[in-house]
């Protein structure tokens, strides 16, 4: 589809006055055609031609991003089209005035590009932000197992030590009581089964208690013999 210069200007005016700021596919195509025709018409007027190029670039951005495009892009296109219409309708061509308009539009275009870059950066940041990498399952399980084993070993050692101290105190108080000695021997044997690391110390105490038990048995047998027994 080809538009004449007048048709192209009328298309720009229609978009400037439109209250619907969302550009449909059809309206985008019409604007594309209008910009193409006007760029040919103003090819020798570099300021106006450059304004049309910038407006076309903003339109390409809207075509690509659609509803996700920044509202500032449509603002810029409307402003650029208004300047093109005014420059076209001027009775006398004024290069100084055109250069001033170009500088104004270029400044707006630079700000729009900055906003687009910032928006693009914000949309990328969540995807590239550093993330913590959890340990592989095997390594995590090994770490947990080691920690649990350390806690259990420390708890068993402390419990065995406390039992040993209690046993020693009890042994001093009840060595003459045979049944209590046997109870102590049983508890110490249980301690040996639960904590091999303290086996040497407990075995030494066990031997001592067994010796005491034997001594008590001998003494008991001696006291039970009839008098005069040779």
NULUM-967602 format. One record per residue (C-alpha): residue number from 1; x, y, z. Coordinates in steps of 0.25 Angstrom, whole numbers. Each point is the difference from the previous one (the first is absolute). Last residue first. Layout:
N
<vexlum><k>NUM</k><x>X</x><y>Y</y><z>Z</z></vexlum>
...
//
This chain:
230
<vexlum><k>230</k><x>161</x><y>-311</y><z>439</z></vexlum>
<vexlum><k>229</k><x>-14</x><y>3</y><z>5</z></vexlum>
<vexlum><k>228</k><x>0</x><y>4</y><z>15</z></vexlum>
<vexlum><k>227</k><x>-11</x><y>10</y><z>-2</z></vexlum>
<vexlum><k>226</k><x>-10</x><y>-4</y><z>-11</z></vexlum>
<vexlum><k>225</k><x>3</x><y>7</y><z>-13</z></vexlum>
<vexlum><k>224</k><x>-10</x><y>12</y><z>-4</z></vexlum>
<vexlum><k>223</k><x>10</x><y>11</y><z>3</z></vexlum>
<vexlum><k>222</k><x>11</x><y>-6</y><z>-9</z></vexlum>
<vexlum><k>221</k><x>-10</x><y>-1</y><z>-11</z></vexlum>
<vexlum><k>220</k><x>-4</x><y>14</y><z>1</z></vexlum>
<vexlum><k>219</k><x>14</x><y>5</y><z>0</z></vexlum>
<vexlum><k>218</k><x>3</x><y>-8</y><z>-12</z></vexlum>
<vexlum><k>217</k><x>-12</x><y>6</y><z>-7</z></vexlum>
<vexlum><k>216</k><x>3</x><y>14</y><z>4</z></vexlum>
<vexlum><k>215</k><x>14</x><y>-2</y><z>-5</z></vexlum>
<vexlum><k>214</k><x>-5</x><y>-5</y><z>-13</z></vexlum>
<vexlum><k>213</k><x>-10</x><y>12</y><z>-1</z></vexlum>
<vexlum><k>212</k><x>12</x><y>9</y><z>3</z></vexlum>
<vexlum><k>211</k><x>8</x><y>-6</y><z>-11</z></vexlum>
<vexlum><k>210</k><x>-12</x><y>1</y><z>-10</z></vexlum>
<vexlum><k>209</k><x>-1</x><y>15</y><z>4</z></vexlum>
<vexlum><k>208</k><x>15</x><y>3</y><z>-3</z></vexlum>
<vexlum><k>207</k><x>-2</x><y>-8</y><z>-13</z></vexlum>
<vexlum><k>206</k><x>-12</x><y>9</y><z>-3</z></vexlum>
<vexlum><k>205</k><x>8</x><y>12</y><z>3</z></vexlum>
<vexlum><k>204</k><x>11</x><y>-3</y><z>-10</z></vexlum>
<vexlum><k>203</k><x>-10</x><y>-5</y><z>-10</z></vexlum>
<vexlum><k>202</k><x>-7</x><y>14</y><z>1</z></vexlum>
<vexlum><k>201</k><x>13</x><y>8</y><z>-2</z></vexlum>
<vexlum><k>200</k><x>3</x><y>-9</y><z>-12</z></vexlum>
<vexlum><k>199</k><x>-14</x><y>0</y><z>-6</z></vexlum>
<vexlum><k>198</k><x>-2</x><y>15</y><z>-1</z></vexlum>
<vexlum><k>197</k><x>1</x><y>0</y><z>-15</z></vexlum>
<vexlum><k>196</k><x>-9</x><y>-12</y><z>-1</z></vexlum>
<vexlum><k>195</k><x>-12</x><y>8</y><z>5</z></vexlum>
<vexlum><k>194</k><x>-13</x><y>-7</y><z>0</z></vexlum>
<vexlum><k>193</k><x>4</x><y>-14</y><z>2</z></vexlum>
<vexlum><k>192</k><x>10</x><y>4</y><z>11</z></vexlum>
<vexlum><k>191</k><x>-11</x><y>8</y><z>7</z></vexlum>
<vexlum><k>190</k><x>-8</x><y>-12</y><z>1</z></vexlum>
<vexlum><k>189</k><x>11</x><y>-8</y><z>6</z></vexlum>
<vexlum><k>188</k><x>1</x><y>11</y><z>10</z></vexlum>
<vexlum><k>187</k><x>-14</x><y>-1</y><z>4</z></vexlum>
<vexlum><k>186</k><x>1</x><y>-15</y><z>2</z></vexlum>
<vexlum><k>185</k><x>12</x><y>2</y><z>8</z></vexlum>
<vexlum><k>184</k><x>-7</x><y>10</y><z>9</z></vexlum>
<vexlum><k>183</k><x>-12</x><y>-9</y><z>2</z></vexlum>
<vexlum><k>182</k><x>10</x><y>-11</y><z>4</z></vexlum>
<vexlum><k>181</k><x>6</x><y>9</y><z>10</z></vexlum>
<vexlum><k>180</k><x>-13</x><y>4</y><z>6</z></vexlum>
<vexlum><k>179</k><x>-4</x><y>-14</y><z>2</z></vexlum>
<vexlum><k>178</k><x>13</x><y>-3</y><z>7</z></vexlum>
<vexlum><k>177</k><x>-1</x><y>12</y><z>10</z></vexlum>
<vexlum><k>176</k><x>14</x><y>2</y><z>6</z></vexlum>
<vexlum><k>175</k><x>4</x><y>9</y><z>-12</z></vexlum>
<vexlum><k>174</k><x>-12</x><y>9</y><z>3</z></vexlum>
<vexlum><k>173</k><x>5</x><y>14</y><z>2</z></vexlum>
<vexlum><k>172</k><x>13</x><y>0</y><z>-8</z></vexlum>
<vexlum><k>171</k><x>-7</x><y>-7</y><z>-11</z></vexlum>
<vexlum><k>170</k><x>-11</x><y>10</y><z>-1</z></vexlum>
<vexlum><k>169</k><x>10</x><y>11</y><z>-1</z></vexlum>
<vexlum><k>168</k><x>7</x><y>-7</y><z>-11</z></vexlum>
<vexlum><k>167</k><x>-13</x><y>-4</y><z>-7</z></vexlum>
<vexlum><k>166</k><x>-4</x><y>15</y><z>0</z></vexlum>
<vexlum><k>165</k><x>13</x><y>4</y><z>-6</z></vexlum>
<vexlum><k>164</k><x>-1</x><y>-11</y><z>-11</z></vexlum>
<vexlum><k>163</k><x>-15</x><y>4</y><z>-3</z></vexlum>
<vexlum><k>162</k><x>4</x><y>14</y><z>-2</z></vexlum>
<vexlum><k>161</k><x>11</x><y>-4</y><z>-9</z></vexlum>
<vexlum><k>160</k><x>-9</x><y>-9</y><z>-8</z></vexlum>
<vexlum><k>159</k><x>-10</x><y>11</y><z>-2</z></vexlum>
<vexlum><k>158</k><x>10</x><y>10</y><z>-5</z></vexlum>
<vexlum><k>157</k><x>6</x><y>-11</y><z>-10</z></vexlum>
<vexlum><k>156</k><x>-14</x><y>-3</y><z>-5</z></vexlum>
<vexlum><k>155</k><x>-3</x><y>15</y><z>-2</z></vexlum>
<vexlum><k>154</k><x>13</x><y>3</y><z>-7</z></vexlum>
<vexlum><k>153</k><x>-2</x><y>-13</y><z>-9</z></vexlum>
<vexlum><k>152</k><x>-15</x><y>4</y><z>-3</z></vexlum>
<vexlum><k>151</k><x>4</x><y>14</y><z>-4</z></vexlum>
<vexlum><k>150</k><x>12</x><y>-4</y><z>-8</z></vexlum>
<vexlum><k>149</k><x>-9</x><y>-10</y><z>-7</z></vexlum>
<vexlum><k>148</k><x>-11</x><y>10</y><z>-3</z></vexlum>
<vexlum><k>147</k><x>10</x><y>10</y><z>-6</z></vexlum>
<vexlum><k>146</k><x>6</x><y>-11</y><z>-9</z></vexlum>
<vexlum><k>145</k><x>-13</x><y>-5</y><z>-4</z></vexlum>
<vexlum><k>144</k><x>-5</x><y>14</y><z>-4</z></vexlum>
<vexlum><k>143</k><x>13</x><y>3</y><z>-8</z></vexlum>
<vexlum><k>142</k><x>-1</x><y>-13</y><z>-7</z></vexlum>
<vexlum><k>141</k><x>-15</x><y>2</y><z>-4</z></vexlum>
<vexlum><k>140</k><x>4</x><y>14</y><z>-5</z></vexlum>
<vexlum><k>139</k><x>11</x><y>-6</y><z>-8</z></vexlum>
<vexlum><k>138</k><x>-8</x><y>-11</y><z>-6</z></vexlum>
<vexlum><k>137</k><x>-12</x><y>10</y><z>-3</z></vexlum>
<vexlum><k>136</k><x>10</x><y>10</y><z>-7</z></vexlum>
<vexlum><k>135</k><x>2</x><y>12</y><z>8</z></vexlum>
<vexlum><k>134</k><x>-9</x><y>12</y><z>-3</z></vexlum>
<vexlum><k>133</k><x>4</x><y>10</y><z>-10</z></vexlum>
<vexlum><k>132</k><x>-3</x><y>15</y><z>5</z></vexlum>
<vexlum><k>131</k><x>-5</x><y>9</y><z>-11</z></vexlum>
<vexlum><k>130</k><x>7</x><y>11</y><z>-7</z></vexlum>
<vexlum><k>129</k><x>-10</x><y>10</y><z>-7</z></vexlum>
<vexlum><k>128</k><x>0</x><y>-3</y><z>-15</z></vexlum>
<vexlum><k>127</k><x>-15</x><y>-4</y><z>-2</z></vexlum>
<vexlum><k>126</k><x>-5</x><y>11</y><z>10</z></vexlum>
<vexlum><k>125</k><x>9</x><y>10</y><z>-6</z></vexlum>
<vexlum><k>124</k><x>-5</x><y>-1</y><z>-15</z></vexlum>
<vexlum><k>123</k><x>-13</x><y>7</y><z>1</z></vexlum>
<vexlum><k>122</k><x>6</x><y>11</y><z>8</z></vexlum>
<vexlum><k>121</k><x>11</x><y>2</y><z>-10</z></vexlum>
<vexlum><k>120</k><x>-10</x><y>0</y><z>-12</z></vexlum>
<vexlum><k>119</k><x>-8</x><y>11</y><z>8</z></vexlum>
<vexlum><k>118</k><x>13</x><y>8</y><z>2</z></vexlum>
<vexlum><k>117</k><x>3</x><y>-1</y><z>-15</z></vexlum>
<vexlum><k>116</k><x>-14</x><y>5</y><z>-4</z></vexlum>
<vexlum><k>115</k><x>1</x><y>11</y><z>10</z></vexlum>
<vexlum><k>114</k><x>14</x><y>5</y><z>-6</z></vexlum>
<vexlum><k>113</k><x>-6</x><y>-2</y><z>-15</z></vexlum>
<vexlum><k>112</k><x>-11</x><y>9</y><z>4</z></vexlum>
<vexlum><k>111</k><x>9</x><y>11</y><z>6</z></vexlum>
<vexlum><k>110</k><x>8</x><y>0</y><z>-13</z></vexlum>
<vexlum><k>109</k><x>-13</x><y>1</y><z>-8</z></vexlum>
<vexlum><k>108</k><x>-4</x><y>12</y><z>8</z></vexlum>
<vexlum><k>107</k><x>13</x><y>7</y><z>-2</z></vexlum>
<vexlum><k>106</k><x>0</x><y>-3</y><z>-15</z></vexlum>
<vexlum><k>105</k><x>-14</x><y>6</y><z>-1</z></vexlum>
<vexlum><k>104</k><x>5</x><y>13</y><z>6</z></vexlum>
<vexlum><k>103</k><x>12</x><y>0</y><z>-9</z></vexlum>
<vexlum><k>102</k><x>-8</x><y>-2</y><z>-12</z></vexlum>
<vexlum><k>101</k><x>-10</x><y>11</y><z>4</z></vexlum>
<vexlum><k>100</k><x>12</x><y>10</y><z>1</z></vexlum>
<vexlum><k>99</k><x>6</x><y>-5</y><z>-14</z></vexlum>
<vexlum><k>98</k><x>-14</x><y>2</y><z>-6</z></vexlum>
<vexlum><k>97</k><x>0</x><y>14</y><z>5</z></vexlum>
<vexlum><k>96</k><x>14</x><y>3</y><z>-5</z></vexlum>
<vexlum><k>95</k><x>-3</x><y>-6</y><z>-14</z></vexlum>
<vexlum><k>94</k><x>-13</x><y>8</y><z>-2</z></vexlum>
<vexlum><k>93</k><x>-9</x><y>-4</y><z>-11</z></vexlum>
<vexlum><k>92</k><x>-11</x><y>9</y><z>-3</z></vexlum>
<vexlum><k>91</k><x>-15</x><y>-2</y><z>1</z></vexlum>
<vexlum><k>90</k><x>2</x><y>-10</y><z>11</z></vexlum>
<vexlum><k>89</k><x>-10</x><y>-12</y><z>-2</z></vexlum>
<vexlum><k>88</k><x>10</x><y>-11</y><z>-1</z></vexlum>
<vexlum><k>87</k><x>8</x><y>5</y><z>12</z></vexlum>
<vexlum><k>86</k><x>-13</x><y>1</y><z>8</z></vexlum>
<vexlum><k>85</k><x>-3</x><y>-15</y><z>-4</z></vexlum>
<vexlum><k>84</k><x>14</x><y>-5</y><z>3</z></vexlum>
<vexlum><k>83</k><x>-1</x><y>7</y><z>14</z></vexlum>
<vexlum><k>82</k><x>-13</x><y>-7</y><z>3</z></vexlum>
<vexlum><k>81</k><x>5</x><y>-13</y><z>-5</z></vexlum>
<vexlum><k>80</k><x>12</x><y>1</y><z>10</z></vexlum>
<vexlum><k>79</k><x>-9</x><y>3</y><z>11</z></vexlum>
<vexlum><k>78</k><x>-9</x><y>-11</y><z>-3</z></vexlum>
<vexlum><k>77</k><x>11</x><y>-10</y><z>-1</z></vexlum>
<vexlum><k>76</k><x>7</x><y>4</y><z>13</z></vexlum>
<vexlum><k>75</k><x>-13</x><y>-1</y><z>8</z></vexlum>
<vexlum><k>74</k><x>-2</x><y>-14</y><z>-7</z></vexlum>
<vexlum><k>73</k><x>14</x><y>-4</y><z>5</z></vexlum>
<vexlum><k>72</k><x>-2</x><y>6</y><z>14</z></vexlum>
<vexlum><k>71</k><x>-11</x><y>-10</y><z>2</z></vexlum>
<vexlum><k>70</k><x>11</x><y>-11</y><z>1</z></vexlum>
<vexlum><k>69</k><x>-3</x><y>-12</y><z>-8</z></vexlum>
<vexlum><k>68</k><x>-5</x><y>-13</y><z>6</z></vexlum>
<vexlum><k>67</k><x>-13</x><y>1</y><z>-7</z></vexlum>
<vexlum><k>66</k><x>7</x><y>-2</y><z>-14</z></vexlum>
<vexlum><k>65</k><x>15</x><y>-2</y><z>3</z></vexlum>
<vexlum><k>64</k><x>5</x><y>-2</y><z>-14</z></vexlum>
<vexlum><k>63</k><x>-10</x><y>9</y><z>-7</z></vexlum>
<vexlum><k>62</k><x>2</x><y>11</y><z>11</z></vexlum>
<vexlum><k>61</k><x>15</x><y>0</y><z>-3</z></vexlum>
<vexlum><k>60</k><x>-2</x><y>1</y><z>-15</z></vexlum>
<vexlum><k>59</k><x>-9</x><y>12</y><z>3</z></vexlum>
<vexlum><k>58</k><x>11</x><y>6</y><z>8</z></vexlum>
<vexlum><k>57</k><x>10</x><y>-2</y><z>-12</z></vexlum>
<vexlum><k>56</k><x>-10</x><y>6</y><z>-9</z></vexlum>
<vexlum><k>55</k><x>-1</x><y>12</y><z>8</z></vexlum>
<vexlum><k>54</k><x>15</x><y>1</y><z>0</z></vexlum>
<vexlum><k>53</k><x>1</x><y>-1</y><z>-15</z></vexlum>
<vexlum><k>52</k><x>-12</x><y>10</y><z>-2</z></vexlum>
<vexlum><k>51</k><x>8</x><y>10</y><z>9</z></vexlum>
<vexlum><k>50</k><x>13</x><y>-2</y><z>-8</z></vexlum>
<vexlum><k>49</k><x>-8</x><y>3</y><z>-13</z></vexlum>
<vexlum><k>48</k><x>-5</x><y>13</y><z>6</z></vexlum>
<vexlum><k>47</k><x>14</x><y>4</y><z>4</z></vexlum>
<vexlum><k>46</k><x>6</x><y>-5</y><z>-13</z></vexlum>
<vexlum><k>45</k><x>-9</x><y>7</y><z>-10</z></vexlum>
<vexlum><k>44</k><x>5</x><y>-6</y><z>-13</z></vexlum>
<vexlum><k>43</k><x>-7</x><y>-13</y><z>3</z></vexlum>
<vexlum><k>42</k><x>-13</x><y>7</y><z>4</z></vexlum>
<vexlum><k>41</k><x>-10</x><y>-6</y><z>-10</z></vexlum>
<vexlum><k>40</k><x>7</x><y>-14</y><z>1</z></vexlum>
<vexlum><k>39</k><x>0</x><y>0</y><z>15</z></vexlum>
<vexlum><k>38</k><x>-15</x><y>5</y><z>-1</z></vexlum>
<vexlum><k>37</k><x>-4</x><y>-13</y><z>-9</z></vexlum>
<vexlum><k>36</k><x>7</x><y>-9</y><z>10</z></vexlum>
<vexlum><k>35</k><x>-6</x><y>6</y><z>12</z></vexlum>
<vexlum><k>34</k><x>-14</x><y>-1</y><z>-6</z></vexlum>
<vexlum><k>33</k><x>2</x><y>-14</y><z>-3</z></vexlum>
<vexlum><k>32</k><x>5</x><y>-4</y><z>14</z></vexlum>
<vexlum><k>31</k><x>-11</x><y>9</y><z>6</z></vexlum>
<vexlum><k>30</k><x>-10</x><y>-9</y><z>-8</z></vexlum>
<vexlum><k>29</k><x>6</x><y>-13</y><z>4</z></vexlum>
<vexlum><k>28</k><x>0</x><y>5</y><z>15</z></vexlum>
<vexlum><k>27</k><x>-15</x><y>3</y><z>-2</z></vexlum>
<vexlum><k>26</k><x>-3</x><y>-13</y><z>-5</z></vexlum>
<vexlum><k>25</k><x>7</x><y>-8</y><z>11</z></vexlum>
<vexlum><k>24</k><x>-7</x><y>8</y><z>11</z></vexlum>
<vexlum><k>23</k><x>7</x><y>12</y><z>7</z></vexlum>
<vexlum><k>22</k><x>-4</x><y>2</y><z>14</z></vexlum>
<vexlum><k>21</k><x>-2</x><y>15</y><z>3</z></vexlum>
<vexlum><k>20</k><x>-14</x><y>1</y><z>-3</z></vexlum>
<vexlum><k>19</k><x>-4</x><y>15</y><z>1</z></vexlum>
<vexlum><k>18</k><x>5</x><y>2</y><z>-15</z></vexlum>
<vexlum><k>17</k><x>3</x><y>14</y><z>-3</z></vexlum>
<vexlum><k>16</k><x>15</x><y>-2</y><z>-3</z></vexlum>
<vexlum><k>15</k><x>-4</x><y>-13</y><z>-7</z></vexlum>
<vexlum><k>14</k><x>-10</x><y>7</y><z>-9</z></vexlum>
<vexlum><k>13</k><x>10</x><y>11</y><z>-3</z></vexlum>
<vexlum><k>12</k><x>11</x><y>-10</y><z>-4</z></vexlum>
<vexlum><k>11</k><x>-10</x><y>-7</y><z>-10</z></vexlum>
<vexlum><k>10</k><x>-4</x><y>13</y><z>-6</z></vexlum>
<vexlum><k>9</k><x>15</x><y>3</y><z>-2</z></vexlum>
<vexlum><k>8</k><x>2</x><y>-13</y><z>-7</z></vexlum>
<vexlum><k>7</k><x>-13</x><y>2</y><z>-9</z></vexlum>
<vexlum><k>6</k><x>6</x><y>14</y><z>-4</z></vexlum>
<vexlum><k>5</k><x>13</x><y>-6</y><z>-3</z></vexlum>
<vexlum><k>4</k><x>-6</x><y>-11</y><z>-8</z></vexlum>
<vexlum><k>3</k><x>-2</x><y>-14</y><z>6</z></vexlum>
<vexlum><k>2</k><x>5</x><y>-13</y><z>-6</z></vexlum>
<vexlum><k>1</k><x>-5</x><y>-14</y><z>4</z></vexlum>
//
